[in-house]
């Protein structure tokens, strides 16, 4: 099943190269084809990542050439400081520039990745000891805000430390990971989407949400970011607290899946006819759990439990959400949600869902883990 699904995903991605041209798919248009972006959001790196994964899966030079064109556009984005006043620098530059470096050791890609890491360092707020998610340092609404998504951005800093030995990168990533573990993860292993601190002192104020159902609910994509983000921090640091945090968050996630194994947009949202799913949250969680399994001892009782959960989720995504039955569809996964509370693409294709679905397939078929850390020979 996984081999055939990967083949179809690669074929669909190749057909999209000409359709998208120099633009980037973002989210669907009312359940239809993709809206295009010209470096106007946090999502563009996932199209680059799909191209690199497709190149690794197929060896087809068309993917490599298209991926390199995207990386070149990311250089101009950095020079122009275009829509970069946020923490999603890792989402943008790891699956694009850093991926090229990882695959071919292209020095220009490495330089671009390191320049992006410097950009991310500018989000560090020393008074609070965290990476600010959005806005400028004195922003009255966002100046003291962290969000759980950043756990997938700080691998850019870990990577930059490995390349340079510059402790600024490591110290910042470690401090933010620890701040996130202490304040974003609740005692029952669920998670806040966001947490607020006093800007001047770093004193904690409280947890909340931007995209979840309520401040106290558990936004499913945020929980998935936590699963994957903490196990990546464990890979880089070997701090056992991060492995256990990822493990507990993964158990929380799979214990609350609905019958078809693809989650709704928030674990606490009332389920009725028309309640949005988020197939992207399930795809992200599958990648994170597959990474987690790699770090568990062979006889750990959670290994089989987690493996079975991933296979159930991926089977449902492939049989019920994958668009291999519709050659005209531009997206890979139906029923992703972006921002339900904000009435933005509540039931659409979302490019990060497509990326993580293909990453999960590549892990299952070829043991290729994506572009969040250097692969060891």
HELIX and SHEET records of a PDB file:
HELIX    1   1 UNK A    2  UNK A   20  1                                  19    
HELIX    2   2 UNK A   45  UNK A   58  1                                  14    
HELIX    3   3 UNK A   61  UNK A   80  1                                  20    
HELIX    4   4 UNK A   89  UNK A   93  1                                   5    
HELIX    5   5 UNK A   94  UNK A   98  3                                   5    
HELIX    6   6 UNK A   99  UNK A  104  1                                   6    
HELIX    7   7 UNK A  107  UNK A  121  1                                  15    
HELIX    8   8 UNK A  148  UNK A  152  5                                   5    
HELIX    9   9 UNK A  155  UNK A  164  1                                  10    
HELIX   10  10 UNK A  167  UNK A  183  1                                  17    
HELIX   11  11 UNK A  220  UNK A  237  1                                  18    
HELIX   12  12 UNK A  240  UNK A  255  1                                  16    
HELIX   13  13 UNK A  279  UNK A  294  1                                  16    
HELIX   14  14 UNK A  301  UNK A  316  1                                  16    
HELIX   15  15 UNK A  317  UNK A  321  3                                   5    
HELIX   16  16 UNK A  323  UNK A  325  5                                   3    
HELIX   17  17 UNK A  351  UNK A  366  1                                  16    
SHEET    1   A 2 UNK A  24  UNK A  28  0                                        
SHEET    2   A 2 UNK A  34  UNK A  37 -1                                        
SHEET    1   B 2 UNK A 124  UNK A 125  0                                        
SHEET    2   B 2 UNK A 130  UNK A 131 -1                                        
SHEET    1   C 3 UNK A 145  UNK A 147  0                                        
SHEET    2   C 3 UNK A 194  UNK A 197 -1                                        
SHEET    3   C 3 UNK A 204  UNK A 208 -1                                        
END                                                                             
